[in-house]
Amino acid sequence: MEQKDTSQKHFIISLIKSVFRLVGSGLLTWAGYSLWTGEIVYTDFFIVEVGFLMMFSGAMLFLAEILGILEEL
């Protein structure tokens, strides 16, 4: 029986997963930015702080995924 070359399949699946992670982290960053900038009027300062943390977390996940993609290449 012939062995399949799974390296190409692994690479493609890895890139597809990376796209999902980039979209998810981008949405997290956008949602945090929306809370942080106060596009909607909030009376609670805690929500603004959480928005900044969400935005920062999303940006860090985005950058980590970019580094992961560069590592795969």
Residue pairs with C-beta under 8 A, 6 or more apart in sequence:
11 72
14 72
15 69
15 72
18 65
18 68
18 69
18 72
21 61
21 65
22 62
22 65
22 66
24 61
25 58
25 59
25 61
25 62
25 65
26 58
26 62
27 58
28 54
28 55
28 57
28 58
28 61
29 54
29 55
29 58
29 59
29 62
30 58
31 51
31 54
31 55
31 58
32 50
32 51
32 52
32 53
32 54
32 55
32 56
32 57
32 58
33 51
33 55
34 40
34 51
35 42
35 47
35 48
35 50
35 51
35 52
35 54
35 55
36 48
36 51
36 52
36 54
36 55
37 51
38 48
42 48
